């Protein structure tokens, strides 16, 4: 399996998206009193994943 730049960006964006989703769900399901902080961190992960996805093919 060869990893070129685009595949690395794609896998990294997917991992960041999954981590962001996990943070948001963890805040909503388990730690209700800290849901805002978990949600903000999850949205930050979404933003970084979006930026990596936008960089695909340009770097």
Backbone as JSON, one array per atom type, in Angstrom:
{
  "sequence": "XXXXXXXXXXXXXXXXXXXXXXXXXXXXXXXXXXXXXXXXXXXXXXXXXXXXXXXXXXX",
  "N": [[0.85, -1.18, 0.0], [0.85, 1.96, -1.08], [1.46, 5.18, 0.1], [0.61, 8.19, -0.93], [0.72, 11.84, -1.03], [-1.94, 12.79, -1.23], [-3.51, 10.63, -0.36], [-2.68, 10.42, 2.28], [-3.59, 12.88, 3.3], [-6.33, 12.41, 2.96], [-6.85, 10.18, 4.66], [-6.07, 11.24, 7.11], [-7.89, 13.37, 7.37], [-10.26, 11.89, 7.59], [-9.82, 10.5, 10.0], [-9.64, 12.67, 11.79], [-12.24, 13.69, 11.5], [-13.72, 11.56, 12.56], [-12.76, 11.56, 15.21], [-13.65, 14.1, 16.04], [-16.43, 13.72, 15.87], [-16.69, 11.73, 17.82], [-15.93, 13.16, 20.11], [-18.0, 15.08, 20.29], [-20.25, 13.43, 20.6], [-19.53, 12.13, 22.97], [-19.6, 14.25, 24.77], [-22.33, 14.87, 24.64], [-23.63, 12.51, 25.43], [-22.36, 11.34, 27.74], [-20.97, 13.23, 29.46], [-22.74, 15.55, 30.38], [-22.65, 18.04, 31.66], [-20.38, 19.2, 30.68], [-20.82, 19.56, 28.0], [-20.77, 21.72, 26.22], [-18.05, 22.47, 26.01], [-16.92, 20.07, 25.01], [-18.29, 19.98, 22.58], [-17.38, 22.28, 21.27], [-14.67, 21.65, 21.0], [-14.95, 19.4, 19.35], [-16.04, 20.58, 17.05], [-13.88, 22.1, 16.33], [-12.12, 20.05, 15.57], [-13.54, 19.2, 13.32], [-13.17, 21.46, 11.71], [-10.41, 21.45, 11.22], [-10.22, 19.01, 9.88], [-11.7, 19.64, 7.62], [-10.05, 21.59, 6.5], [-7.78, 20.03, 5.89], [-8.96, 18.37, 4.0], [-9.52, 20.24, 2.03], [-6.96, 20.9, 1.27], [-6.14, 18.75, -0.15], [-4.62, 17.6, -3.03], [-3.53, 20.07, -3.64], [-1.15, 20.51, -2.38]],
  "CA": [[0.0, 0.0, 0.0], [1.66, 3.17, -1.15], [0.78, 6.37, 0.61], [1.04, 9.47, -1.49], [0.27, 12.98, -0.23], [-3.4, 12.89, -1.22], [-4.07, 9.57, 0.48], [-2.39, 10.77, 3.67], [-4.56, 13.92, 3.67], [-7.67, 11.82, 3.04], [-6.94, 9.35, 5.86], [-5.99, 12.14, 8.26], [-9.17, 14.08, 7.47], [-11.24, 10.94, 8.08], [-9.54, 10.26, 11.42], [-10.03, 13.88, 12.53], [-13.69, 13.75, 11.49], [-14.21, 10.56, 13.52], [-12.45, 12.05, 16.55], [-14.57, 15.21, 16.33], [-17.74, 13.13, 16.14], [-16.61, 11.05, 19.1], [-15.93, 14.17, 21.16], [-19.33, 15.67, 20.4], [-21.15, 12.43, 21.18], [-19.14, 11.91, 24.35], [-20.13, 15.36, 25.55], [-23.79, 14.82, 24.7], [-24.13, 11.28, 26.06], [-21.8, 10.97, 29.04], [-20.62, 14.37, 30.3], [-23.71, 16.58, 30.0], [-22.29, 19.36, 32.21], [-19.27, 19.74, 29.88], [-21.19, 19.34, 26.6], [-20.36, 22.86, 25.4], [-16.61, 22.35, 25.75], [-16.7, 18.94, 24.12], [-18.81, 20.32, 21.27], [-16.46, 23.26, 20.67], [-13.48, 20.9, 20.59], [-15.33, 18.58, 18.21], [-16.17, 21.45, 15.88], [-12.49, 22.42, 15.95], [-11.62, 18.91, 14.81], [-14.2, 19.27, 12.01], [-12.55, 22.54, 10.92], [-9.09, 20.99, 10.77], [-10.46, 17.97, 8.88], [-12.14, 20.34, 6.41], [-8.87, 22.24, 5.92], [-6.98, 18.98, 5.26], [-9.67, 17.93, 2.81], [-9.36, 21.29, 1.03], [-5.57, 20.9, 0.81], [-5.9, 17.56, -0.97], [-4.36, 17.92, -4.43], [-2.91, 21.38, -3.8], [0.18, 20.55, -1.75]],
  "C": [[0.89, 1.24, 0.0], [0.82, 4.36, -0.68], [1.38, 7.61, -0.06], [0.44, 10.6, -0.65], [-1.25, 13.04, -0.13], [-4.04, 11.84, -0.33], [-3.83, 9.86, 1.96], [-3.36, 11.86, 4.14], [-5.95, 13.35, 3.84], [-7.84, 11.0, 4.32], [-6.91, 10.22, 7.11], [-7.29, 12.9, 8.45], [-10.26, 13.15, 8.01], [-11.06, 10.68, 9.57], [-9.96, 11.46, 12.26], [-11.54, 14.04, 12.59], [-14.28, 12.76, 12.5], [-13.93, 10.98, 14.96], [-13.36, 13.2, 16.96], [-15.96, 14.7, 16.64], [-17.76, 12.44, 17.49], [-16.63, 12.05, 20.26], [-17.32, 14.77, 21.37], [-20.29, 14.68, 21.05], [-20.81, 12.13, 22.63], [-19.67, 13.02, 25.25], [-21.64, 15.3, 25.69], [-24.31, 13.62, 25.5], [-23.65, 11.1, 27.5], [-21.58, 12.18, 29.97], [-21.51, 15.56, 29.92], [-23.29, 17.98, 30.5], [-21.13, 20.0, 31.44], [-19.56, 19.64, 28.39], [-20.74, 20.49, 25.71], [-18.88, 22.77, 25.05], [-16.28, 21.22, 24.8], [-17.16, 19.28, 22.7], [-17.9, 21.33, 20.55], [-15.19, 22.55, 20.19], [-13.78, 20.03, 19.38], [-15.47, 19.39, 16.94], [-14.8, 21.91, 15.4], [-11.85, 21.29, 15.16], [-12.23, 18.88, 13.42], [-13.53, 20.32, 11.13], [-11.18, 22.11, 10.4], [-9.25, 19.91, 9.71], [-10.9, 18.6, 7.56], [-10.95, 21.0, 5.71], [-7.98, 21.2, 5.24], [-7.64, 18.49, 3.99], [-9.52, 18.96, 1.68], [-7.95, 21.32, 0.48], [-5.25, 19.74, -0.13], [-5.72, 17.99, -2.44], [-3.68, 19.25, -4.66], [-1.49, 21.44, -3.24], [1.09, 19.59, -2.47]]
}
